[in-house]
Amino acid sequence: MGNGSFCRRSQLAVTNLVLVLLLLLLLVSPSQSDQRVKLSLYYEALCPYCANFIVNSLSKVFDTGLISIVDLRLVPWGNGWISPDGSLSCQHGPDECLLNAIEACAITIYPDVNRHFRFINCVEQLTLQGRQGEWRNCLGATGVGNAPVDCYNGGFGNKLERTNADETGRLNPPHRFVPWVLVNNRPLQEEFPNFMSHVCKAYKGDCVPAACKSLPATVDSSGEEIRSIPVCYPSQAGNVTSGLQ
């Protein structure tokens, strides 16, 4: 009886020790989510170069499975500004102010990046085709429903855009054009077309996606091709009218 009791106590002690070791291991080892690479895009809805980047480049994060190691943030505001009367003005006019706010609403209402990106990607595809006036078709096509419109009509889109304006204005260094891409809070500037290679290089985890294994081991940013990629500069605002009040 005494030996049995001793064995049970020994087994309990071993079990407790294993549990403690597992707990310490969990506390010391970073989780997969902690190892995700922060990828941020500052853009404006009707800049054709932003639309092209979203549709033809950023979408590859989802298509290749790179999203498994990425914490993607989209911030629609870009080269907009707050006018002296307090209204919001946008580089490509009031339609851009509207779509910036609608997309900001979608991001907030549907925090799952897979869901709000489908909607934004749909809208930006229409922009590339010169059919941005048909953006409402994306509400049903991507399953977001009328919630982003309700958000906008309720005045929340305006508030979200003011928040985005403040965040964009506090970028350090300041953004010089859009699309403006950051990896782990470091701006890629003219190197943004190679963002996937920068993401893979920044990732320190063990679950390396296949997409990273097929990319170059080093990032070559010296090519004239990268420096010549068109972007939307703030100085291109031209004759712009106020959008949101």
Biotite code that builds the C-alpha atoms (Angstrom):
import biotite.structure as struc

atoms = struc.array([
    struc.Atom([0.000, 0.000, 0.000], chain_id="A", res_id=1, res_name="MET", atom_name="CA", element="C"),
    struc.Atom([2.855, 2.291, 0.895], chain_id="A", res_id=2, res_name="GLY", atom_name="CA", element="C"),
    struc.Atom([4.694, 1.464, -2.327], chain_id="A", res_id=3, res_name="ASN", atom_name="CA", element="C"),
    struc.Atom([1.569, 2.152, -4.387], chain_id="A", res_id=4, res_name="GLY", atom_name="CA", element="C"),
    struc.Atom([1.064, 5.505, -2.731], chain_id="A", res_id=5, res_name="SER", atom_name="CA", element="C"),
    struc.Atom([4.707, 6.383, -3.336], chain_id="A", res_id=6, res_name="PHE", atom_name="CA", element="C"),
    struc.Atom([4.405, 5.446, -7.030], chain_id="A", res_id=7, res_name="CYS", atom_name="CA", element="C"),
    struc.Atom([1.273, 7.546, -7.436], chain_id="A", res_id=8, res_name="ARG", atom_name="CA", element="C"),
    struc.Atom([2.997, 10.530, -5.847], chain_id="A", res_id=9, res_name="ARG", atom_name="CA", element="C"),
    struc.Atom([5.997, 10.050, -8.127], chain_id="A", res_id=10, res_name="SER", atom_name="CA", element="C"),
    struc.Atom([3.814, 9.860, -11.211], chain_id="A", res_id=11, res_name="GLN", atom_name="CA", element="C"),
    struc.Atom([1.954, 12.989, -10.131], chain_id="A", res_id=12, res_name="LEU", atom_name="CA", element="C"),
    struc.Atom([5.223, 14.830, -9.593], chain_id="A", res_id=13, res_name="ALA", atom_name="CA", element="C"),
    struc.Atom([6.448, 13.829, -13.060], chain_id="A", res_id=14, res_name="VAL", atom_name="CA", element="C"),
    struc.Atom([3.156, 14.909, -14.617], chain_id="A", res_id=15, res_name="THR", atom_name="CA", element="C"),
    struc.Atom([3.301, 18.285, -12.898], chain_id="A", res_id=16, res_name="ASN", atom_name="CA", element="C"),
    struc.Atom([6.897, 18.751, -14.020], chain_id="A", res_id=17, res_name="LEU", atom_name="CA", element="C"),
    struc.Atom([5.952, 18.017, -17.630], chain_id="A", res_id=18, res_name="VAL", atom_name="CA", element="C"),
    struc.Atom([3.081, 20.498, -17.444], chain_id="A", res_id=19, res_name="LEU", atom_name="CA", element="C"),
    struc.Atom([5.359, 23.182, -16.027], chain_id="A", res_id=20, res_name="VAL", atom_name="CA", element="C"),
    struc.Atom([7.939, 22.572, -18.745], chain_id="A", res_id=21, res_name="LEU", atom_name="CA", element="C"),
    struc.Atom([5.262, 22.768, -21.452], chain_id="A", res_id=22, res_name="LEU", atom_name="CA", element="C"),
    struc.Atom([3.957, 26.015, -19.987], chain_id="A", res_id=23, res_name="LEU", atom_name="CA", element="C"),
    struc.Atom([7.451, 27.511, -19.924], chain_id="A", res_id=24, res_name="LEU", atom_name="CA", element="C"),
    struc.Atom([7.976, 26.388, -23.501], chain_id="A", res_id=25, res_name="LEU", atom_name="CA", element="C"),
    struc.Atom([4.778, 28.129, -24.590], chain_id="A", res_id=26, res_name="LEU", atom_name="CA", element="C"),
    struc.Atom([5.776, 31.302, -22.771], chain_id="A", res_id=27, res_name="LEU", atom_name="CA", element="C"),
    struc.Atom([9.284, 31.380, -24.223], chain_id="A", res_id=28, res_name="VAL", atom_name="CA", element="C"),
    struc.Atom([8.499, 30.288, -27.785], chain_id="A", res_id=29, res_name="SER", atom_name="CA", element="C"),
    struc.Atom([6.803, 32.973, -29.912], chain_id="A", res_id=30, res_name="PRO", atom_name="CA", element="C"),
    struc.Atom([3.532, 31.929, -31.458], chain_id="A", res_id=31, res_name="SER", atom_name="CA", element="C"),
    struc.Atom([2.962, 31.824, -35.189], chain_id="A", res_id=32, res_name="GLN", atom_name="CA", element="C"),
    struc.Atom([0.887, 35.024, -34.985], chain_id="A", res_id=33, res_name="SER", atom_name="CA", element="C"),
    struc.Atom([3.723, 36.812, -33.158], chain_id="A", res_id=34, res_name="ASP", atom_name="CA", element="C"),
    struc.Atom([6.071, 35.903, -36.002], chain_id="A", res_id=35, res_name="GLN", atom_name="CA", element="C"),
    struc.Atom([3.858, 37.283, -38.739], chain_id="A", res_id=36, res_name="ARG", atom_name="CA", element="C"),
    struc.Atom([5.377, 39.999, -40.893], chain_id="A", res_id=37, res_name="VAL", atom_name="CA", element="C"),
    struc.Atom([3.512, 43.301, -40.790], chain_id="A", res_id=38, res_name="LYS", atom_name="CA", element="C"),
    struc.Atom([2.653, 44.405, -44.316], chain_id="A", res_id=39, res_name="LEU", atom_name="CA", element="C"),
    struc.Atom([0.942, 47.803, -44.603], chain_id="A", res_id=40, res_name="SER", atom_name="CA", element="C"),
    struc.Atom([-0.395, 49.513, -47.711], chain_id="A", res_id=41, res_name="LEU", atom_name="CA", element="C"),
    struc.Atom([-1.266, 53.221, -47.764], chain_id="A", res_id=42, res_name="TYR", atom_name="CA", element="C"),
    struc.Atom([-3.238, 53.983, -50.901], chain_id="A", res_id=43, res_name="TYR", atom_name="CA", element="C"),
    struc.Atom([-6.133, 55.853, -52.488], chain_id="A", res_id=44, res_name="GLU", atom_name="CA", element="C"),
    struc.Atom([-9.056, 54.226, -54.265], chain_id="A", res_id=45, res_name="ALA", atom_name="CA", element="C"),
    struc.Atom([-8.847, 55.865, -57.697], chain_id="A", res_id=46, res_name="LEU", atom_name="CA", element="C"),
    struc.Atom([-5.096, 56.053, -58.197], chain_id="A", res_id=47, res_name="CYS", atom_name="CA", element="C"),
    struc.Atom([-4.665, 53.695, -61.167], chain_id="A", res_id=48, res_name="PRO", atom_name="CA", element="C"),
    struc.Atom([-1.236, 52.628, -59.923], chain_id="A", res_id=49, res_name="TYR", atom_name="CA", element="C"),
    struc.Atom([-2.656, 51.712, -56.517], chain_id="A", res_id=50, res_name="CYS", atom_name="CA", element="C"),
    struc.Atom([-5.395, 49.731, -58.239], chain_id="A", res_id=51, res_name="ALA", atom_name="CA", element="C"),
    struc.Atom([-2.844, 47.944, -60.383], chain_id="A", res_id=52, res_name="ASN", atom_name="CA", element="C"),
    struc.Atom([-0.721, 47.096, -57.346], chain_id="A", res_id=53, res_name="PHE", atom_name="CA", element="C"),
    struc.Atom([-3.697, 45.753, -55.381], chain_id="A", res_id=54, res_name="ILE", atom_name="CA", element="C"),
    struc.Atom([-5.143, 43.682, -58.223], chain_id="A", res_id=55, res_name="VAL", atom_name="CA", element="C"),
    struc.Atom([-1.974, 42.405, -59.904], chain_id="A", res_id=56, res_name="ASN", atom_name="CA", element="C"),
    struc.Atom([0.583, 42.300, -57.067], chain_id="A", res_id=57, res_name="SER", atom_name="CA", element="C"),
    struc.Atom([-0.921, 42.378, -53.586], chain_id="A", res_id=58, res_name="LEU", atom_name="CA", element="C"),
    struc.Atom([-3.500, 39.731, -54.502], chain_id="A", res_id=59, res_name="SER", atom_name="CA", element="C"),
    struc.Atom([-0.596, 37.275, -54.891], chain_id="A", res_id=60, res_name="LYS", atom_name="CA", element="C"),
    struc.Atom([-0.259, 37.273, -51.100], chain_id="A", res_id=61, res_name="VAL", atom_name="CA", element="C"),
    struc.Atom([-3.513, 35.295, -51.069], chain_id="A", res_id=62, res_name="PHE", atom_name="CA", element="C"),
    struc.Atom([-2.990, 33.336, -54.277], chain_id="A", res_id=63, res_name="ASP", atom_name="CA", element="C"),
    struc.Atom([0.415, 31.985, -53.188], chain_id="A", res_id=64, res_name="THR", atom_name="CA", element="C"),
    struc.Atom([-0.401, 31.329, -49.541], chain_id="A", res_id=65, res_name="GLY", atom_name="CA", element="C"),
    struc.Atom([1.958, 34.044, -48.326], chain_id="A", res_id=66, res_name="LEU", atom_name="CA", element="C"),
    struc.Atom([-0.912, 35.410, -46.229], chain_id="A", res_id=67, res_name="ILE", atom_name="CA", element="C"),
    struc.Atom([-0.110, 32.629, -43.715], chain_id="A", res_id=68, res_name="SER", atom_name="CA", element="C"),
    struc.Atom([2.899, 34.644, -42.515], chain_id="A", res_id=69, res_name="ILE", atom_name="CA", element="C"),
    struc.Atom([1.551, 38.143, -43.146], chain_id="A", res_id=70, res_name="VAL", atom_name="CA", element="C"),
    struc.Atom([-0.444, 40.590, -41.043], chain_id="A", res_id=71, res_name="ASP", atom_name="CA", element="C"),
    struc.Atom([-1.869, 42.746, -43.842], chain_id="A", res_id=72, res_name="LEU", atom_name="CA", element="C"),
    struc.Atom([-3.248, 46.252, -43.206], chain_id="A", res_id=73, res_name="ARG", atom_name="CA", element="C"),
    struc.Atom([-4.898, 48.464, -45.815], chain_id="A", res_id=74, res_name="LEU", atom_name="CA", element="C"),
    struc.Atom([-5.195, 52.206, -45.134], chain_id="A", res_id=75, res_name="VAL", atom_name="CA", element="C"),
    struc.Atom([-7.257, 54.070, -47.779], chain_id="A", res_id=76, res_name="PRO", atom_name="CA", element="C"),
    struc.Atom([-6.480, 57.793, -47.775], chain_id="A", res_id=77, res_name="TRP", atom_name="CA", element="C"),
    struc.Atom([-3.285, 58.338, -49.755], chain_id="A", res_id=78, res_name="GLY", atom_name="CA", element="C"),
    struc.Atom([-2.693, 61.871, -51.025], chain_id="A", res_id=79, res_name="ASN", atom_name="CA", element="C"),
    struc.Atom([-5.896, 63.352, -49.661], chain_id="A", res_id=80, res_name="GLY", atom_name="CA", element="C"),
    struc.Atom([-5.949, 66.379, -47.383], chain_id="A", res_id=81, res_name="TRP", atom_name="CA", element="C"),
    struc.Atom([-8.229, 68.252, -45.014], chain_id="A", res_id=82, res_name="ILE", atom_name="CA", element="C"),
    struc.Atom([-9.368, 71.565, -46.507], chain_id="A", res_id=83, res_name="SER", atom_name="CA", element="C"),
    struc.Atom([-9.446, 74.847, -44.511], chain_id="A", res_id=84, res_name="PRO", atom_name="CA", element="C"),
    struc.Atom([-13.200, 74.464, -44.030], chain_id="A", res_id=85, res_name="ASP", atom_name="CA", element="C"),
    struc.Atom([-12.629, 71.068, -42.404], chain_id="A", res_id=86, res_name="GLY", atom_name="CA", element="C"),
    struc.Atom([-13.936, 68.967, -45.286], chain_id="A", res_id=87, res_name="SER", atom_name="CA", element="C"),
    struc.Atom([-11.961, 66.063, -46.720], chain_id="A", res_id=88, res_name="LEU", atom_name="CA", element="C"),
    struc.Atom([-10.509, 66.487, -50.195], chain_id="A", res_id=89, res_name="SER", atom_name="CA", element="C"),
    struc.Atom([-9.121, 63.772, -52.426], chain_id="A", res_id=90, res_name="CYS", atom_name="CA", element="C"),
    struc.Atom([-6.620, 63.728, -55.254], chain_id="A", res_id=91, res_name="GLN", atom_name="CA", element="C"),
    struc.Atom([-9.045, 62.255, -57.770], chain_id="A", res_id=92, res_name="HIS", atom_name="CA", element="C"),
    struc.Atom([-12.133, 64.116, -56.646], chain_id="A", res_id=93, res_name="GLY", atom_name="CA", element="C"),
    struc.Atom([-15.248, 63.347, -54.580], chain_id="A", res_id=94, res_name="PRO", atom_name="CA", element="C"),
    struc.Atom([-15.710, 59.872, -56.077], chain_id="A", res_id=95, res_name="ASP", atom_name="CA", element="C"),
    struc.Atom([-12.379, 58.897, -54.583], chain_id="A", res_id=96, res_name="GLU", atom_name="CA", element="C"),
    struc.Atom([-13.377, 60.319, -51.201], chain_id="A", res_id=97, res_name="CYS", atom_name="CA", element="C"),
    struc.Atom([-16.517, 58.188, -51.380], chain_id="A", res_id=98, res_name="LEU", atom_name="CA", element="C"),
    struc.Atom([-14.683, 54.984, -52.291], chain_id="A", res_id=99, res_name="LEU", atom_name="CA", element="C"),
    struc.Atom([-11.926, 55.596, -49.736], chain_id="A", res_id=100, res_name="ASN", atom_name="CA", element="C"),
    struc.Atom([-14.626, 55.828, -47.064], chain_id="A", res_id=101, res_name="ALA", atom_name="CA", element="C"),
    struc.Atom([-16.576, 52.818, -48.358], chain_id="A", res_id=102, res_name="ILE", atom_name="CA", element="C"),
    struc.Atom([-13.417, 50.700, -48.368], chain_id="A", res_id=103, res_name="GLU", atom_name="CA", element="C"),
    struc.Atom([-12.488, 51.956, -44.880], chain_id="A", res_id=104, res_name="ALA", atom_name="CA", element="C"),
    struc.Atom([-15.960, 50.904, -43.722], chain_id="A", res_id=105, res_name="CYS", atom_name="CA", element="C"),
    struc.Atom([-15.528, 47.436, -45.230], chain_id="A", res_id=106, res_name="ALA", atom_name="CA", element="C"),
    struc.Atom([-12.168, 47.022, -43.476], chain_id="A", res_id=107, res_name="ILE", atom_name="CA", element="C"),
    struc.Atom([-13.669, 48.011, -40.122], chain_id="A", res_id=108, res_name="THR", atom_name="CA", element="C"),
    struc.Atom([-16.906, 46.021, -40.403], chain_id="A", res_id=109, res_name="ILE", atom_name="CA", element="C"),
    struc.Atom([-15.166, 42.889, -41.687], chain_id="A", res_id=110, res_name="TYR", atom_name="CA", element="C"),
    struc.Atom([-11.786, 42.702, -39.896], chain_id="A", res_id=111, res_name="PRO", atom_name="CA", element="C"),
    struc.Atom([-11.061, 39.324, -41.510], chain_id="A", res_id=112, res_name="ASP", atom_name="CA", element="C"),
    struc.Atom([-8.545, 40.401, -44.154], chain_id="A", res_id=113, res_name="VAL", atom_name="CA", element="C"),
    struc.Atom([-9.662, 37.668, -46.547], chain_id="A", res_id=114, res_name="ASN", atom_name="CA", element="C"),
    struc.Atom([-13.169, 39.077, -46.537], chain_id="A", res_id=115, res_name="ARG", atom_name="CA", element="C"),
    struc.Atom([-12.533, 42.806, -46.858], chain_id="A", res_id=116, res_name="HIS", atom_name="CA", element="C"),
    struc.Atom([-9.734, 42.290, -49.371], chain_id="A", res_id=117, res_name="PHE", atom_name="CA", element="C"),
    struc.Atom([-12.109, 40.452, -51.725], chain_id="A", res_id=118, res_name="ARG", atom_name="CA", element="C"),
    struc.Atom([-14.363, 43.505, -51.740], chain_id="A", res_id=119, res_name="PHE", atom_name="CA", element="C"),
    struc.Atom([-11.536, 46.022, -52.176], chain_id="A", res_id=120, res_name="ILE", atom_name="CA", element="C"),
    struc.Atom([-9.937, 43.924, -54.890], chain_id="A", res_id=121, res_name="ASN", atom_name="CA", element="C"),
    struc.Atom([-13.269, 43.845, -56.735], chain_id="A", res_id=122, res_name="CYS", atom_name="CA", element="C"),
    struc.Atom([-13.650, 47.632, -56.551], chain_id="A", res_id=123, res_name="VAL", atom_name="CA", element="C"),
    struc.Atom([-10.069, 48.213, -57.684], chain_id="A", res_id=124, res_name="GLU", atom_name="CA", element="C"),
    struc.Atom([-10.526, 45.830, -60.610], chain_id="A", res_id=125, res_name="GLN", atom_name="CA", element="C"),
    struc.Atom([-13.389, 48.028, -61.773], chain_id="A", res_id=126, res_name="LEU", atom_name="CA", element="C"),
    struc.Atom([-11.147, 51.088, -61.343], chain_id="A", res_id=127, res_name="THR", atom_name="CA", element="C"),
    struc.Atom([-8.566, 49.543, -63.665], chain_id="A", res_id=128, res_name="LEU", atom_name="CA", element="C"),
    struc.Atom([-11.321, 48.991, -66.220], chain_id="A", res_id=129, res_name="GLN", atom_name="CA", element="C"),
    struc.Atom([-12.626, 52.553, -65.896], chain_id="A", res_id=130, res_name="GLY", atom_name="CA", element="C"),
    struc.Atom([-15.869, 51.185, -64.429], chain_id="A", res_id=131, res_name="ARG", atom_name="CA", element="C"),
    struc.Atom([-15.503, 52.436, -60.842], chain_id="A", res_id=132, res_name="GLN", atom_name="CA", element="C"),
    struc.Atom([-19.071, 53.783, -61.034], chain_id="A", res_id=133, res_name="GLY", atom_name="CA", element="C"),
    struc.Atom([-20.242, 50.161, -60.865], chain_id="A", res_id=134, res_name="GLU", atom_name="CA", element="C"),
    struc.Atom([-18.611, 49.563, -57.459], chain_id="A", res_id=135, res_name="TRP", atom_name="CA", element="C"),
    struc.Atom([-21.957, 48.695, -55.836], chain_id="A", res_id=136, res_name="ARG", atom_name="CA", element="C"),
    struc.Atom([-21.932, 45.448, -57.822], chain_id="A", res_id=137, res_name="ASN", atom_name="CA", element="C"),
    struc.Atom([-19.051, 44.330, -55.591], chain_id="A", res_id=138, res_name="CYS", atom_name="CA", element="C"),
    struc.Atom([-21.267, 44.491, -52.500], chain_id="A", res_id=139, res_name="LEU", atom_name="CA", element="C"),
    struc.Atom([-23.264, 41.476, -53.604], chain_id="A", res_id=140, res_name="GLY", atom_name="CA", element="C"),
    struc.Atom([-20.540, 39.797, -55.620], chain_id="A", res_id=141, res_name="ALA", atom_name="CA", element="C"),
    struc.Atom([-18.235, 39.515, -52.608], chain_id="A", res_id=142, res_name="THR", atom_name="CA", element="C"),
    struc.Atom([-20.938, 38.918, -49.993], chain_id="A", res_id=143, res_name="GLY", atom_name="CA", element="C"),
    struc.Atom([-20.382, 42.027, -47.861], chain_id="A", res_id=144, res_name="VAL", atom_name="CA", element="C"),
    struc.Atom([-23.946, 43.209, -48.384], chain_id="A", res_id=145, res_name="GLY", atom_name="CA", element="C"),
    struc.Atom([-24.993, 46.798, -47.796], chain_id="A", res_id=146, res_name="ASN", atom_name="CA", element="C"),
    struc.Atom([-23.143, 47.217, -44.488], chain_id="A", res_id=147, res_name="ALA", atom_name="CA", element="C"),
    struc.Atom([-20.325, 49.433, -45.896], chain_id="A", res_id=148, res_name="PRO", atom_name="CA", element="C"),
    struc.Atom([-22.920, 51.768, -47.453], chain_id="A", res_id=149, res_name="VAL", atom_name="CA", element="C"),
    struc.Atom([-24.854, 51.955, -44.188], chain_id="A", res_id=150, res_name="ASP", atom_name="CA", element="C"),
    struc.Atom([-21.584, 52.751, -42.415], chain_id="A", res_id=151, res_name="CYS", atom_name="CA", element="C"),
    struc.Atom([-20.896, 55.549, -44.899], chain_id="A", res_id=152, res_name="TYR", atom_name="CA", element="C"),
    struc.Atom([-24.420, 56.961, -44.789], chain_id="A", res_id=153, res_name="ASN", atom_name="CA", element="C"),
    struc.Atom([-24.293, 56.959, -41.003], chain_id="A", res_id=154, res_name="GLY", atom_name="CA", element="C"),
    struc.Atom([-21.261, 59.250, -41.035], chain_id="A", res_id=155, res_name="GLY", atom_name="CA", element="C"),
    struc.Atom([-18.811, 56.617, -39.813], chain_id="A", res_id=156, res_name="PHE", atom_name="CA", element="C"),
    struc.Atom([-16.939, 56.576, -43.135], chain_id="A", res_id=157, res_name="GLY", atom_name="CA", element="C"),
    struc.Atom([-16.038, 60.217, -42.593], chain_id="A", res_id=158, res_name="ASN", atom_name="CA", element="C"),
    struc.Atom([-14.710, 59.466, -39.110], chain_id="A", res_id=159, res_name="LYS", atom_name="CA", element="C"),
    struc.Atom([-12.702, 56.498, -40.345], chain_id="A", res_id=160, res_name="LEU", atom_name="CA", element="C"),
    struc.Atom([-11.163, 58.595, -43.102], chain_id="A", res_id=161, res_name="GLU", atom_name="CA", element="C"),
    struc.Atom([-10.147, 61.297, -40.635], chain_id="A", res_id=162, res_name="ARG", atom_name="CA", element="C"),
    struc.Atom([-8.432, 58.587, -38.602], chain_id="A", res_id=163, res_name="THR", atom_name="CA", element="C"),
    struc.Atom([-6.687, 57.313, -41.738], chain_id="A", res_id=164, res_name="ASN", atom_name="CA", element="C"),
    struc.Atom([-5.675, 60.865, -42.638], chain_id="A", res_id=165, res_name="ALA", atom_name="CA", element="C"),
    struc.Atom([-4.123, 61.304, -39.209], chain_id="A", res_id=166, res_name="ASP", atom_name="CA", element="C"),
    struc.Atom([-2.258, 57.991, -39.403], chain_id="A", res_id=167, res_name="GLU", atom_name="CA", element="C"),
    struc.Atom([-0.994, 58.678, -42.917], chain_id="A", res_id=168, res_name="THR", atom_name="CA", element="C"),
    struc.Atom([0.107, 62.164, -41.901], chain_id="A", res_id=169, res_name="GLY", atom_name="CA", element="C"),
    struc.Atom([2.164, 60.743, -39.030], chain_id="A", res_id=170, res_name="ARG", atom_name="CA", element="C"),
    struc.Atom([4.182, 58.356, -41.202], chain_id="A", res_id=171, res_name="LEU", atom_name="CA", element="C"),
    struc.Atom([7.906, 58.730, -40.554], chain_id="A", res_id=172, res_name="ASN", atom_name="CA", element="C"),
    struc.Atom([9.418, 59.274, -43.007], chain_id="A", res_id=173, res_name="PRO", atom_name="CA", element="C"),
    struc.Atom([6.399, 60.889, -44.693], chain_id="A", res_id=174, res_name="PRO", atom_name="CA", element="C"),
    struc.Atom([4.983, 59.081, -47.686], chain_id="A", res_id=175, res_name="HIS", atom_name="CA", element="C"),
    struc.Atom([6.122, 60.551, -50.997], chain_id="A", res_id=176, res_name="ARG", atom_name="CA", element="C"),
    struc.Atom([3.689, 58.726, -53.254], chain_id="A", res_id=177, res_name="PHE", atom_name="CA", element="C"),
    struc.Atom([1.138, 55.936, -53.310], chain_id="A", res_id=178, res_name="VAL", atom_name="CA", element="C"),
    struc.Atom([1.095, 52.992, -53.249], chain_id="A", res_id=179, res_name="PRO", atom_name="CA", element="C"),
    struc.Atom([3.262, 53.357, -50.131], chain_id="A", res_id=180, res_name="TRP", atom_name="CA", element="C"),
    struc.Atom([4.246, 49.957, -48.718], chain_id="A", res_id=181, res_name="VAL", atom_name="CA", element="C"),
    struc.Atom([5.768, 49.147, -45.333], chain_id="A", res_id=182, res_name="LEU", atom_name="CA", element="C"),
    struc.Atom([7.211, 45.832, -44.151], chain_id="A", res_id=183, res_name="VAL", atom_name="CA", element="C"),
    struc.Atom([7.490, 45.636, -40.361], chain_id="A", res_id=184, res_name="ASN", atom_name="CA", element="C"),
    struc.Atom([6.958, 49.419, -40.290], chain_id="A", res_id=185, res_name="ASN", atom_name="CA", element="C"),
    struc.Atom([9.889, 50.044, -42.652], chain_id="A", res_id=186, res_name="ARG", atom_name="CA", element="C"),
    struc.Atom([8.908, 51.860, -45.874], chain_id="A", res_id=187, res_name="PRO", atom_name="CA", element="C"),
    struc.Atom([10.063, 50.086, -49.013], chain_id="A", res_id=188, res_name="LEU", atom_name="CA", element="C"),
    struc.Atom([9.788, 53.334, -50.991], chain_id="A", res_id=189, res_name="GLN", atom_name="CA", element="C"),
    struc.Atom([10.752, 52.617, -54.624], chain_id="A", res_id=190, res_name="GLU", atom_name="CA", element="C"),
    struc.Atom([11.414, 48.969, -53.770], chain_id="A", res_id=191, res_name="GLU", atom_name="CA", element="C"),
    struc.Atom([7.717, 48.235, -53.177], chain_id="A", res_id=192, res_name="PHE", atom_name="CA", element="C"),
    struc.Atom([7.313, 46.069, -56.316], chain_id="A", res_id=193, res_name="PRO", atom_name="CA", element="C"),
    struc.Atom([9.620, 43.548, -54.584], chain_id="A", res_id=194, res_name="ASN", atom_name="CA", element="C"),
    struc.Atom([7.501, 43.498, -51.439], chain_id="A", res_id=195, res_name="PHE", atom_name="CA", element="C"),
    struc.Atom([7.120, 39.703, -51.455], chain_id="A", res_id=196, res_name="MET", atom_name="CA", element="C"),
    struc.Atom([10.883, 39.192, -51.278], chain_id="A", res_id=197, res_name="SER", atom_name="CA", element="C"),
    struc.Atom([11.083, 41.726, -48.448], chain_id="A", res_id=198, res_name="HIS", atom_name="CA", element="C"),
    struc.Atom([8.319, 39.899, -46.561], chain_id="A", res_id=199, res_name="VAL", atom_name="CA", element="C"),
    struc.Atom([10.078, 36.548, -46.939], chain_id="A", res_id=200, res_name="CYS", atom_name="CA", element="C"),
    struc.Atom([13.377, 38.050, -45.823], chain_id="A", res_id=201, res_name="LYS", atom_name="CA", element="C"),
    struc.Atom([11.724, 39.582, -42.744], chain_id="A", res_id=202, res_name="ALA", atom_name="CA", element="C"),
    struc.Atom([10.000, 36.345, -41.704], chain_id="A", res_id=203, res_name="TYR", atom_name="CA", element="C"),
    struc.Atom([11.838, 34.597, -38.848], chain_id="A", res_id=204, res_name="LYS", atom_name="CA", element="C"),
    struc.Atom([9.488, 31.694, -38.261], chain_id="A", res_id=205, res_name="GLY", atom_name="CA", element="C"),
    struc.Atom([9.804, 28.023, -39.164], chain_id="A", res_id=206, res_name="ASP", atom_name="CA", element="C"),
    struc.Atom([6.689, 27.669, -41.345], chain_id="A", res_id=207, res_name="CYS", atom_name="CA", element="C"),
    struc.Atom([8.172, 29.123, -44.513], chain_id="A", res_id=208, res_name="VAL", atom_name="CA", element="C"),
    struc.Atom([5.548, 29.099, -47.301], chain_id="A", res_id=209, res_name="PRO", atom_name="CA", element="C"),
    struc.Atom([6.422, 27.647, -50.683], chain_id="A", res_id=210, res_name="ALA", atom_name="CA", element="C"),
    struc.Atom([6.115, 31.125, -52.227], chain_id="A", res_id=211, res_name="ALA", atom_name="CA", element="C"),
    struc.Atom([9.207, 32.257, -50.326], chain_id="A", res_id=212, res_name="CYS", atom_name="CA", element="C"),
    struc.Atom([11.244, 29.294, -51.498], chain_id="A", res_id=213, res_name="LYS", atom_name="CA", element="C"),
    struc.Atom([10.698, 30.264, -55.141], chain_id="A", res_id=214, res_name="SER", atom_name="CA", element="C"),
    struc.Atom([11.757, 33.899, -54.675], chain_id="A", res_id=215, res_name="LEU", atom_name="CA", element="C"),
    struc.Atom([15.333, 35.222, -54.961], chain_id="A", res_id=216, res_name="PRO", atom_name="CA", element="C"),
    struc.Atom([17.359, 34.946, -51.757], chain_id="A", res_id=217, res_name="ALA", atom_name="CA", element="C"),
    struc.Atom([18.428, 38.591, -52.067], chain_id="A", res_id=218, res_name="THR", atom_name="CA", element="C"),
    struc.Atom([16.473, 41.701, -53.016], chain_id="A", res_id=219, res_name="VAL", atom_name="CA", element="C"),
    struc.Atom([17.887, 43.596, -55.987], chain_id="A", res_id=220, res_name="ASP", atom_name="CA", element="C"),
    struc.Atom([16.698, 47.194, -55.797], chain_id="A", res_id=221, res_name="SER", atom_name="CA", element="C"),
    struc.Atom([19.219, 48.687, -58.174], chain_id="A", res_id=222, res_name="SER", atom_name="CA", element="C"),
    struc.Atom([17.313, 48.133, -61.408], chain_id="A", res_id=223, res_name="GLY", atom_name="CA", element="C"),
    struc.Atom([15.989, 51.036, -63.451], chain_id="A", res_id=224, res_name="GLU", atom_name="CA", element="C"),
    struc.Atom([12.760, 49.087, -63.875], chain_id="A", res_id=225, res_name="GLU", atom_name="CA", element="C"),
    struc.Atom([11.841, 49.601, -60.204], chain_id="A", res_id=226, res_name="ILE", atom_name="CA", element="C"),
    struc.Atom([12.655, 53.304, -60.174], chain_id="A", res_id=227, res_name="ARG", atom_name="CA", element="C"),
    struc.Atom([10.558, 53.909, -63.294], chain_id="A", res_id=228, res_name="SER", atom_name="CA", element="C"),
    struc.Atom([7.337, 52.277, -62.038], chain_id="A", res_id=229, res_name="ILE", atom_name="CA", element="C"),
    struc.Atom([4.565, 54.909, -62.116], chain_id="A", res_id=230, res_name="PRO", atom_name="CA", element="C"),
    struc.Atom([3.009, 56.065, -58.861], chain_id="A", res_id=231, res_name="VAL", atom_name="CA", element="C"),
    struc.Atom([0.650, 58.836, -57.750], chain_id="A", res_id=232, res_name="CYS", atom_name="CA", element="C"),
    struc.Atom([2.522, 61.801, -56.269], chain_id="A", res_id=233, res_name="TYR", atom_name="CA", element="C"),
    struc.Atom([0.746, 64.397, -54.092], chain_id="A", res_id=234, res_name="PRO", atom_name="CA", element="C"),
    struc.Atom([1.832, 67.161, -56.485], chain_id="A", res_id=235, res_name="SER", atom_name="CA", element="C"),
    struc.Atom([-0.404, 65.650, -59.166], chain_id="A", res_id=236, res_name="GLN", atom_name="CA", element="C"),
    struc.Atom([-3.554, 66.733, -57.338], chain_id="A", res_id=237, res_name="ALA", atom_name="CA", element="C"),
    struc.Atom([-4.428, 69.426, -59.880], chain_id="A", res_id=238, res_name="GLY", atom_name="CA", element="C"),
    struc.Atom([-7.986, 70.715, -59.789], chain_id="A", res_id=239, res_name="ASN", atom_name="CA", element="C"),
    struc.Atom([-9.573, 68.749, -56.994], chain_id="A", res_id=240, res_name="VAL", atom_name="CA", element="C"),
    struc.Atom([-12.938, 69.409, -55.411], chain_id="A", res_id=241, res_name="THR", atom_name="CA", element="C"),
    struc.Atom([-14.035, 68.605, -51.903], chain_id="A", res_id=242, res_name="SER", atom_name="CA", element="C"),
    struc.Atom([-15.556, 65.235, -51.192], chain_id="A", res_id=243, res_name="GLY", atom_name="CA", element="C"),
    struc.Atom([-16.737, 64.247, -47.731], chain_id="A", res_id=244, res_name="LEU", atom_name="CA", element="C"),
    struc.Atom([-17.879, 66.959, -45.344], chain_id="A", res_id=245, res_name="GLN", atom_name="CA", element="C"),
])
